[in-house]
Amino acid sequence: MKSIFPSLALALAWSAQAATPAQLMSGYAAAAGAGFKAEAARGAEFYKRNFGVSAKMPSCTSCHTEHPSQPGRHVVTDKPIKPLAPAANPERFTDPAKVEKWFKRNCSEVVGRECTAAEKADFIAFITGGH
Ligand code: HEC
């Protein structure tokens, strides 16, 4: 329940308004439960982890590269992808509906399930850390 309903509720609540990466992160952290604190180091480990679910896209780095401040390339379509780090691309993590949409799609493909609120909070902590 925890992994699906809070993020859905957040997506609905947020879908109409712009946000900052910090707001998104604290929203996911709150959804992860009392006492949860987002950790950039856990997010970094998650970003680089080889999940072994998809041979073509074993990890987030498959398309977003080892360095999220660099432009990426879609491993299947070869289309360019703008940097994921807000430091390099200020549009990132400002549109809650877009963030939810891509977490959903990318996590399903790479991790083989939806990401939890805790994983999303850690991910944003990492991605906003200036990498
Ligand atoms: C198959 C290629 C691919 C892989 C692998 C991939 N992504 Fe993405 N990701 C994309 C594309 C394409 C977009 C949307 C295009 C864009 O916004 O530049 C995107 C956008 C995103 C966004 C939207 C951010 C924003 O605010 O604009 C998030 C969040 C995201 N990805 C997270 C992840 C995570 C987490 C993983 C690993 C679990 C991952 N991605 C792996 C291709 C990929």
Backbone and ligand atoms as CSV (ligand in chain L), in Angstrom:
chain,resi,resn,atom,element,x,y,z
A,1,MET,N,N,0.835,-1.200,0.000
A,1,MET,CA,C,0.000,0.000,0.000
A,1,MET,C,C,0.869,1.248,0.000
A,2,LYS,N,N,1.839,1.220,0.918
A,2,LYS,CA,C,2.657,2.404,1.098
A,2,LYS,C,C,3.302,2.872,-0.203
A,3,SER,N,N,3.732,1.916,-1.035
A,3,SER,CA,C,4.485,2.304,-2.220
A,3,SER,C,C,3.586,2.902,-3.302
A,4,ILE,N,N,2.320,2.549,-3.311
A,4,ILE,CA,C,1.463,3.004,-4.401
A,4,ILE,C,C,0.612,4.207,-3.998
A,5,PHE,N,N,-0.135,4.081,-2.900
A,5,PHE,CA,C,-1.141,5.102,-2.622
A,5,PHE,C,C,-0.588,6.474,-2.260
A,6,PRO,N,N,0.458,6.539,-1.437
A,6,PRO,CA,C,0.950,7.888,-1.148
A,6,PRO,C,C,1.419,8.608,-2.406
A,7,SER,N,N,2.125,7.895,-3.289
A,7,SER,CA,C,2.649,8.598,-4.463
A,7,SER,C,C,1.514,8.994,-5.404
A,8,LEU,N,N,0.478,8.168,-5.449
A,8,LEU,CA,C,-0.663,8.516,-6.285
A,8,LEU,C,C,-1.355,9.754,-5.721
A,9,ALA,N,N,-1.564,9.744,-4.410
A,9,ALA,CA,C,-2.217,10.886,-3.771
A,9,ALA,C,C,-1.384,12.146,-3.985
A,10,LEU,N,N,-0.079,11.991,-3.848
A,10,LEU,CA,C,0.791,13.145,-4.047
A,10,LEU,C,C,0.714,13.635,-5.485
A,11,ALA,N,N,0.705,12.692,-6.409
A,11,ALA,CA,C,0.649,13.073,-7.817
A,11,ALA,C,C,-0.626,13.856,-8.107
A,12,LEU,N,N,-1.719,13.401,-7.518
A,12,LEU,CA,C,-2.988,14.085,-7.758
A,12,LEU,C,C,-2.975,15.467,-7.124
A,13,ALA,N,N,-2.446,15.516,-5.907
A,13,ALA,CA,C,-2.427,16.794,-5.194
A,13,ALA,C,C,-1.507,17.787,-5.894
A,14,TRP,N,N,-0.456,17.257,-6.482
A,14,TRP,CA,C,0.558,18.133,-7.040
A,14,TRP,C,C,0.365,18.430,-8.522
A,15,SER,N,N,-0.467,17.637,-9.172
A,15,SER,CA,C,-0.418,17.625,-10.629
A,15,SER,C,C,-0.615,19.005,-11.250
A,16,ALA,N,N,-1.353,19.875,-10.574
A,16,ALA,CA,C,-1.643,21.165,-11.184
A,16,ALA,C,C,-0.586,22.218,-10.898
A,17,GLN,N,N,0.262,21.957,-9.886
A,17,GLN,CA,C,1.141,23.059,-9.513
A,17,GLN,C,C,2.621,22.749,-9.705
A,18,ALA,N,N,3.380,23.795,-9.930
A,18,ALA,CA,C,4.828,23.650,-10.029
A,18,ALA,C,C,5.399,23.457,-8.632
A,19,ALA,N,N,6.561,22.863,-8.566
A,19,ALA,CA,C,7.193,22.603,-7.281
A,19,ALA,C,C,8.692,22.776,-7.427
A,20,THR,N,N,9.377,22.719,-6.311
A,20,THR,CA,C,10.836,22.702,-6.343
A,20,THR,C,C,11.281,21.275,-6.046
A,21,PRO,N,N,12.515,20.928,-6.439
A,21,PRO,CA,C,13.011,19.589,-6.096
A,21,PRO,C,C,12.953,19.327,-4.590
A,22,ALA,N,N,13.224,20.361,-3.785
A,22,ALA,CA,C,13.202,20.182,-2.325
A,22,ALA,C,C,11.797,19.847,-1.832
A,23,GLN,N,N,10.777,20.487,-2.425
A,23,GLN,CA,C,9.392,20.187,-2.036
A,23,GLN,C,C,9.024,18.760,-2.420
A,24,LEU,N,N,9.418,18.363,-3.626
A,24,LEU,CA,C,9.118,16.997,-4.063
A,24,LEU,C,C,9.785,15.995,-3.126
A,25,MET,N,N,11.040,16.274,-2.795
A,25,MET,CA,C,11.772,15.353,-1.930
A,25,MET,C,C,11.090,15.249,-0.571
A,26,SER,N,N,10.691,16.368,0.014
A,26,SER,CA,C,10.086,16.256,1.341
A,26,SER,C,C,8.709,15.615,1.270
A,27,GLY,N,N,8.015,15.787,0.143
A,27,GLY,CA,C,6.736,15.100,-0.021
A,27,GLY,C,C,6.902,13.588,-0.038
A,28,TYR,N,N,7.884,13.116,-0.784
A,28,TYR,CA,C,8.144,11.670,-0.832
A,28,TYR,C,C,8.653,11.175,0.527
A,29,ALA,N,N,9.496,11.974,1.163
A,29,ALA,CA,C,10.035,11.565,2.468
A,29,ALA,C,C,8.895,11.418,3.473
A,30,ALA,N,N,7.942,12.356,3.432
A,30,ALA,CA,C,6.802,12.272,4.352
A,30,ALA,C,C,5.971,11.029,4.051
A,31,ALA,N,N,5.797,10.737,2.761
A,31,ALA,CA,C,5.020,9.557,2.369
A,31,ALA,C,C,5.719,8.265,2.777
A,32,ALA,N,N,7.052,8.327,2.904
A,32,ALA,CA,C,7.818,7.128,3.275
A,32,ALA,C,C,7.619,6.763,4.740
A,33,GLY,N,N,7.128,7.695,5.529
A,33,GLY,CA,C,6.800,7.358,6.913
A,33,GLY,C,C,7.527,8.227,7.916
A,34,ALA,N,N,6.993,8.227,9.120
A,34,ALA,CA,C,7.565,9.038,10.197
A,34,ALA,C,C,9.002,8.604,10.453
A,35,GLY,N,N,9.873,9.564,10.632
A,35,GLY,CA,C,11.253,9.251,10.975
A,35,GLY,C,C,12.146,8.993,9.770
A,36,PHE,N,N,11.551,8.907,8.566
A,36,PHE,CA,C,12.382,8.665,7.387
A,36,PHE,C,C,13.149,9.928,7.036
A,37,LYS,N,N,14.433,9.744,6.700
A,37,LYS,CA,C,15.240,10.873,6.261
A,37,LYS,C,C,15.914,10.492,4.940
A,38,ALA,N,N,15.706,11.316,3.924
A,38,ALA,CA,C,16.298,11.020,2.615
A,38,ALA,C,C,17.821,11.077,2.692
A,39,GLU,N,N,18.473,10.136,2.005
A,39,GLU,CA,C,19.935,10.037,2.034
A,39,GLU,C,C,20.479,10.032,0.610
A,40,ALA,N,N,21.310,11.022,0.283
A,40,ALA,CA,C,21.892,11.097,-1.059
A,40,ALA,C,C,22.735,9.860,-1.377
A,41,ALA,N,N,23.432,9.330,-0.377
A,41,ALA,CA,C,24.302,8.169,-0.622
A,41,ALA,C,C,23.477,6.948,-1.047
A,42,ARG,N,N,22.326,6.752,-0.412
A,42,ARG,CA,C,21.443,5.640,-0.821
A,42,ARG,C,C,20.919,5.882,-2.230
A,43,GLY,N,N,20.594,7.155,-2.544
A,43,GLY,CA,C,20.114,7.488,-3.878
A,43,GLY,C,C,21.179,7.226,-4.943
A,44,ALA,N,N,22.426,7.533,-4.603
A,44,ALA,CA,C,23.539,7.309,-5.543
A,44,ALA,C,C,23.713,5.816,-5.806
A,45,GLU,N,N,23.606,5.034,-4.744
A,45,GLU,CA,C,23.755,3.575,-4.881
A,45,GLU,C,C,22.628,3.028,-5.759
A,46,PHE,N,N,21.421,3.540,-5.523
A,46,PHE,CA,C,20.250,3.105,-6.290
A,46,PHE,C,C,20.429,3.464,-7.769
A,47,TYR,N,N,20.901,4.680,-8.018
A,47,TYR,CA,C,21.064,5.177,-9.382
A,47,TYR,C,C,22.006,4.288,-10.192
A,48,LYS,N,N,23.049,3.788,-9.537
A,48,LYS,CA,C,24.073,3.008,-10.247
A,48,LYS,C,C,23.869,1.514,-10.150
A,49,ARG,N,N,22.908,1.086,-9.325
A,49,ARG,CA,C,22.743,-0.355,-9.088
A,49,ARG,C,C,22.324,-1.082,-10.366
A,50,ASN,N,N,22.922,-2.252,-10.582
A,50,ASN,CA,C,22.514,-3.110,-11.688
A,50,ASN,C,C,21.397,-4.018,-11.176
A,51,PHE,N,N,20.168,-3.750,-11.605
A,51,PHE,CA,C,19.027,-4.503,-11.089
A,51,PHE,C,C,18.872,-5.858,-11.770
A,52,GLY,N,N,19.512,-6.006,-12.928
A,52,GLY,CA,C,19.463,-7.299,-13.594
A,52,GLY,C,C,18.088,-7.710,-14.087
A,53,VAL,N,N,17.172,-6.758,-14.196
A,53,VAL,CA,C,15.813,-7.073,-14.654
A,53,VAL,C,C,15.754,-7.022,-16.178
A,54,SER,N,N,16.362,-5.979,-16.733
A,54,SER,CA,C,16.379,-5.810,-18.178
A,54,SER,C,C,17.824,-5.854,-18.677
A,55,ALA,N,N,18.090,-6.676,-19.668
A,55,ALA,CA,C,19.456,-6.779,-20.194
A,55,ALA,C,C,19.867,-5.476,-20.873
A,56,LYS,N,N,18.905,-4.829,-21.537
A,56,LYS,CA,C,19.210,-3.597,-22.269
A,56,LYS,C,C,19.396,-2.399,-21.360
A,57,MET,N,N,18.614,-2.352,-20.295
A,57,MET,CA,C,18.682,-1.213,-19.377
A,57,MET,C,C,18.766,-1.693,-17.943
A,58,PRO,N,N,19.959,-2.218,-17.554
A,58,PRO,CA,C,20.116,-2.771,-16.206
A,58,PRO,C,C,20.052,-1.728,-15.097
A,59,SER,N,N,20.350,-0.456,-15.413
A,59,SER,CA,C,20.343,0.560,-14.347
A,59,SER,C,C,19.914,1.908,-14.912
A,60,CYS,N,N,19.677,2.856,-14.009
A,60,CYS,CA,C,19.294,4.206,-14.427
A,60,CYS,C,C,20.388,4.817,-15.300
A,61,THR,N,N,21.641,4.418,-15.059
A,61,THR,CA,C,22.753,4.986,-15.830
A,61,THR,C,C,22.704,4.565,-17.307
A,62,SER,N,N,21.958,3.508,-17.624
A,62,SER,CA,C,21.899,3.023,-19.007
A,62,SER,C,C,21.481,4.138,-19.961
A,63,CYS,N,N,20.576,5.001,-19.521
A,63,CYS,CA,C,20.141,6.117,-20.374
A,63,CYS,C,C,20.621,7.467,-19.838
A,64,HIS,N,N,20.717,7.584,-18.515
A,64,HIS,CA,C,21.034,8.895,-17.929
A,64,HIS,C,C,22.536,9.057,-17.678
A,65,THR,N,N,23.344,8.073,-18.027
A,65,THR,CA,C,24.808,8.030,-17.853
A,65,THR,C,C,25.213,7.969,-16.376
A,66,GLU,N,N,26.500,7.710,-16.154
A,66,GLU,CA,C,27.040,7.643,-14.784
A,66,GLU,C,C,26.927,8.992,-14.083
A,67,HIS,N,N,26.851,10.057,-14.867
A,67,HIS,CA,C,26.861,11.416,-14.314
A,67,HIS,C,C,25.588,12.141,-14.728
A,68,PRO,N,N,24.590,12.231,-13.839
A,68,PRO,CA,C,23.301,12.823,-14.213
A,68,PRO,C,C,23.370,14.300,-14.594
A,69,SER,N,N,24.517,14.935,-14.397
A,69,SER,CA,C,24.644,16.320,-14.863
A,69,SER,C,C,25.032,16.366,-16.343
A,70,GLN,N,N,25.314,15.191,-16.915
A,70,GLN,CA,C,25.640,15.101,-18.342
A,70,GLN,C,C,24.390,14.714,-19.141
A,71,PRO,N,N,24.339,15.125,-20.433
A,71,PRO,CA,C,23.226,14.668,-21.268
A,71,PRO,C,C,23.293,13.146,-21.429
A,72,GLY,N,N,22.131,12.524,-21.543
A,72,GLY,CA,C,22.085,11.081,-21.731
A,72,GLY,C,C,21.619,10.723,-23.121
A,73,ARG,N,N,21.431,9.431,-23.321
A,73,ARG,CA,C,20.960,8.948,-24.609
A,73,ARG,C,C,20.115,7.708,-24.359
A,74,HIS,N,N,18.936,7.660,-24.977
A,74,HIS,CA,C,18.048,6.515,-24.779
A,74,HIS,C,C,18.681,5.268,-25.378
A,75,VAL,N,N,18.829,4.242,-24.547
A,75,VAL,CA,C,19.575,3.055,-24.950
A,75,VAL,C,C,18.852,2.275,-26.065
A,76,VAL,N,N,17.534,2.467,-26.205
A,76,VAL,CA,C,16.796,1.753,-27.251
A,76,VAL,C,C,16.584,2.631,-28.485
A,77,THR,N,N,16.079,3.846,-28.278
A,77,THR,CA,C,15.734,4.692,-29.431
A,77,THR,C,C,16.901,5.580,-29.872
A,78,ASP,N,N,17.939,5.687,-29.031
A,78,ASP,CA,C,19.107,6.516,-29.314
A,78,ASP,C,C,18.794,8.015,-29.295
A,79,LYS,N,N,17.620,8.375,-28.796
A,79,LYS,CA,C,17.277,9.805,-28.724
A,79,LYS,C,C,18.038,10.472,-27.594
A,80,PRO,N,N,18.479,11.721,-27.810
A,80,PRO,CA,C,19.178,12.418,-26.719
A,80,PRO,C,C,18.239,12.708,-25.545
A,81,ILE,N,N,18.779,12.681,-24.342
A,81,ILE,CA,C,18.023,12.998,-23.128
A,81,ILE,C,C,18.780,14.109,-22.401
A,82,LYS,N,N,18.069,15.149,-22.023
A,82,LYS,CA,C,18.724,16.257,-21.317
A,82,LYS,C,C,19.183,15.786,-19.944
A,83,PRO,N,N,20.181,16.482,-19.377
A,83,PRO,CA,C,20.678,16.068,-18.054
A,83,PRO,C,C,19.539,15.979,-17.028
A,84,LEU,N,N,19.666,15.016,-16.110
A,84,LEU,CA,C,18.630,14.772,-15.104
A,84,LEU,C,C,18.841,15.653,-13.871
A,85,ALA,N,N,20.070,16.103,-13.663
A,85,ALA,CA,C,20.372,16.888,-12.462
A,85,ALA,C,C,19.861,18.320,-12.614
A,86,PRO,N,N,19.093,18.811,-11.644
A,86,PRO,CA,C,18.584,20.185,-11.705
A,86,PRO,C,C,19.695,21.224,-11.820
A,87,ALA,N,N,20.886,20.916,-11.311
A,87,ALA,CA,C,21.997,21.876,-11.424
A,87,ALA,C,C,22.325,22.149,-12.885
A,88,ALA,N,N,22.145,21.122,-13.736
A,88,ALA,CA,C,22.462,21.264,-15.150
A,88,ALA,C,C,21.217,21.560,-15.985
A,89,ASN,N,N,20.056,21.295,-15.434
A,89,ASN,CA,C,18.808,21.434,-16.173
A,89,ASN,C,C,17.698,21.847,-15.188
A,90,PRO,N,N,17.488,23.162,-15.033
A,90,PRO,CA,C,16.580,23.677,-13.997
A,90,PRO,C,C,15.124,23.221,-14.138
A,91,GLU,N,N,14.760,22.673,-15.293
A,91,GLU,CA,C,13.380,22.187,-15.444
A,91,GLU,C,C,13.128,20.892,-14.680
A,92,ARG,N,N,14.202,20.197,-14.327
A,92,ARG,CA,C,14.045,18.888,-13.680
A,92,ARG,C,C,13.446,19.013,-12.284
A,93,PHE,N,N,12.590,18.045,-11.950
A,93,PHE,CA,C,11.981,17.931,-10.624
A,93,PHE,C,C,11.260,19.206,-10.206
A,94,THR,N,N,10.542,19.797,-11.185
A,94,THR,CA,C,9.690,20.949,-10.891
A,94,THR,C,C,8.245,20.678,-11.292
A,95,ASP,N,N,8.017,19.593,-12.020
A,95,ASP,CA,C,6.673,19.262,-12.493
A,95,ASP,C,C,6.289,17.898,-11.905
A,96,PRO,N,N,5.514,17.909,-10.809
A,96,PRO,CA,C,5.225,16.665,-10.082
A,96,PRO,C,C,4.611,15.573,-10.961
A,97,ALA,N,N,3.731,15.953,-11.884
A,97,ALA,CA,C,3.088,14.939,-12.725
A,97,ALA,C,C,4.119,14.290,-13.650
A,98,LYS,N,N,5.025,15.093,-14.172
A,98,LYS,CA,C,6.061,14.557,-15.056
A,98,LYS,C,C,7.004,13.640,-14.282
A,99,VAL,N,N,7.371,14.069,-13.090
A,99,VAL,CA,C,8.276,13.268,-12.255
A,99,VAL,C,C,7.643,11.914,-11.944
A,100,GLU,N,N,6.364,11.928,-11.543
A,100,GLU,CA,C,5.664,10.676,-11.237
A,100,GLU,C,C,5.571,9.776,-12.466
A,101,LYS,N,N,5.258,10.378,-13.601
A,101,LYS,CA,C,5.105,9.611,-14.839
A,101,LYS,C,C,6.391,8.863,-15.179
A,102,TRP,N,N,7.527,9.576,-15.052
A,102,TRP,CA,C,8.786,8.952,-15.463
A,102,TRP,C,C,9.358,8.029,-14.408
A,103,PHE,N,N,9.123,8.343,-13.129
A,103,PHE,CA,C,9.509,7.376,-12.103
A,103,PHE,C,C,8.770,6.068,-12.368
A,104,LYS,N,N,7.495,6.187,-12.657
A,104,LYS,CA,C,6.676,5.000,-12.864
A,104,LYS,C,C,7.199,4.175,-14.036
A,105,ARG,N,N,7.414,4.834,-15.135
A,105,ARG,CA,C,7.854,4.127,-16.339
A,105,ARG,C,C,9.265,3.560,-16.175
A,106,ASN,N,N,10.192,4.414,-15.742
A,106,ASN,CA,C,11.587,3.980,-15.657
A,106,ASN,C,C,11.791,2.932,-14.568
A,107,CYS,N,N,11.132,3.104,-13.429
A,107,CYS,CA,C,11.289,2.108,-12.358
A,107,CYS,C,C,10.721,0.764,-12.806
A,108,SER,N,N,9.565,0.780,-13.461
A,108,SER,CA,C,8.983,-0.490,-13.918
A,108,SER,C,C,9.936,-1.213,-14.849
A,109,GLU,N,N,10.561,-0.463,-15.753
A,109,GLU,CA,C,11.445,-1.092,-16.735
A,109,GLU,C,C,12.762,-1.557,-16.127
A,110,VAL,N,N,13.336,-0.730,-15.274
A,110,VAL,CA,C,14.688,-1.012,-14.761
A,110,VAL,C,C,14.646,-1.870,-13.486
A,111,VAL,N,N,13.758,-1.502,-12.565
A,111,VAL,CA,C,13.711,-2.173,-11.260
A,111,VAL,C,C,12.738,-3.354,-11.294
A,112,GLY,N,N,11.807,-3.322,-12.253
A,112,GLY,CA,C,10.839,-4.399,-12.362
A,112,GLY,C,C,9.624,-4.197,-11.476
A,113,ARG,N,N,9.511,-3.026,-10.875
A,113,ARG,CA,C,8.353,-2.655,-10.050
A,113,ARG,C,C,8.396,-1.140,-9.917
A,114,GLU,N,N,7.333,-0.577,-9.324
A,114,GLU,CA,C,7.369,0.857,-9.069
A,114,GLU,C,C,8.336,1.146,-7.936
A,115,CYS,N,N,8.957,2.320,-7.966
A,115,CYS,CA,C,9.847,2.701,-6.866
A,115,CYS,C,C,8.996,3.111,-5.665
A,116,THR,N,N,9.546,2.902,-4.478
A,116,THR,CA,C,8.845,3.315,-3.262
A,116,THR,C,C,9.062,4.815,-3.041
A,117,ALA,N,N,8.247,5.385,-2.166
A,117,ALA,CA,C,8.394,6.804,-1.828
A,117,ALA,C,C,9.786,7.053,-1.245
A,118,ALA,N,N,10.286,6.104,-0.456
A,118,ALA,CA,C,11.620,6.249,0.148
A,118,ALA,C,C,12.693,6.297,-0.938
A,119,GLU,N,N,12.583,5.409,-1.926
A,119,GLU,CA,C,13.570,5.394,-3.014
A,119,GLU,C,C,13.535,6.699,-3.811
A,120,LYS,N,N,12.332,7.224,-4.019
A,120,LYS,CA,C,12.210,8.475,-4.772
A,120,LYS,C,C,12.816,9.637,-3.992
A,121,ALA,N,N,12.569,9.674,-2.682
A,121,ALA,CA,C,13.141,10.745,-1.846
A,121,ALA,C,C,14.670,10.659,-1.874
A,122,ASP,N,N,15.215,9.455,-1.716
A,122,ASP,CA,C,16.674,9.273,-1.768
A,122,ASP,C,C,17.219,9.689,-3.136
A,123,PHE,N,N,16.490,9.318,-4.187
A,123,PHE,CA,C,16.927,9.628,-5.548
A,123,PHE,C,C,17.037,11.145,-5.743
A,124,ILE,N,N,16.034,11.874,-5.271
A,124,ILE,CA,C,16.057,13.337,-5.442
A,124,ILE,C,C,17.159,13.952,-4.565
A,125,ALA,N,N,17.381,13.380,-3.380
A,125,ALA,CA,C,18.478,13.867,-2.526
A,125,ALA,C,C,19.807,13.737,-3.273
A,126,PHE,N,N,19.978,12.594,-3.953
A,126,PHE,CA,C,21.207,12.371,-4.727
A,126,PHE,C,C,21.299,13.314,-5.927
A,127,ILE,N,N,20.220,13.415,-6.684
A,127,ILE,CA,C,20.250,14.129,-7.962
A,127,ILE,C,C,20.407,15.648,-7.759
A,128,THR,N,N,19.977,16.141,-6.609
A,128,THR,CA,C,20.113,17.577,-6.330
A,128,THR,C,C,21.444,17.875,-5.634
A,129,GLY,N,N,22.241,16.834,-5.441
A,129,GLY,CA,C,23.492,17.004,-4.700
A,129,GLY,C,C,24.639,17.545,-5.522
A,130,GLY,N,N,24.375,17.980,-6.753
A,130,GLY,CA,C,25.417,18.604,-7.554
A,130,GLY,C,C,26.327,17.631,-8.284
A,131,HIS,N,N,25.780,16.472,-8.719
A,131,HIS,CA,C,26.594,15.483,-9.424
A,131,HIS,C,C,26.584,15.721,-10.931
L,1,HEC,C1,C,15.451,3.456,-21.304
L,1,HEC,C2,C,16.050,4.740,-20.958
L,1,HEC,C3,C,15.906,5.226,-19.522
L,1,HEC,C4,C,16.303,4.587,-18.368
L,1,HEC,C5,C,17.011,3.241,-18.238
L,1,HEC,C6,C,15.929,5.455,-17.281
L,1,HEC,N1,N,15.336,6.589,-17.755
L,1,HEC,FE1,FE,14.628,8.152,-16.653
L,1,HEC,N2,N,14.016,9.098,-18.361
L,1,HEC,C7,C,14.133,8.591,-19.645
L,1,HEC,C8,C,13.459,9.470,-20.576
L,1,HEC,C9,C,13.354,9.245,-22.078
L,1,HEC,C10,C,12.927,10.519,-19.820
L,1,HEC,C11,C,12.035,11.665,-20.314
L,1,HEC,C12,C,12.653,12.552,-21.288
L,1,HEC,C13,C,13.225,13.742,-20.616
L,1,HEC,O1,O,12.583,14.281,-19.720
L,1,HEC,O2,O,14.331,14.139,-20.999
L,1,HEC,C14,C,13.308,10.263,-18.433
L,1,HEC,C15,C,12.982,11.092,-17.370
L,1,HEC,C16,C,13.130,10.757,-16.038
L,1,HEC,C17,C,12.608,11.526,-14.933
L,1,HEC,C18,C,11.843,12.863,-15.034
L,1,HEC,C19,C,12.576,13.983,-14.330
L,1,HEC,C20,C,12.030,15.348,-14.620
L,1,HEC,O3,O,11.676,16.075,-13.689
L,1,HEC,O4,O,11.990,15.745,-15.808
L,1,HEC,C21,C,12.899,10.830,-13.800
L,1,HEC,C22,C,12.521,11.179,-12.373
L,1,HEC,C23,C,13.634,9.643,-14.194
L,1,HEC,N3,N,13.764,9.642,-15.556
L,1,HEC,C24,C,14.124,8.713,-13.308
L,1,HEC,C25,C,14.754,7.528,-13.683
L,1,HEC,C26,C,15.170,6.507,-12.742
L,1,HEC,C27,C,14.957,6.548,-11.239
L,1,HEC,C28,C,15.753,5.502,-13.478
L,1,HEC,C29,C,16.297,4.179,-12.967
L,1,HEC,C30,C,15.414,3.393,-12.110
L,1,HEC,C31,C,15.678,5.912,-14.869
L,1,HEC,N4,N,15.075,7.140,-14.957
L,1,HEC,C32,C,16.139,5.142,-15.938
L,1,HEC,C33,C,14.788,7.435,-20.005
L,1,HEC,C34,C,15.312,6.487,-19.125
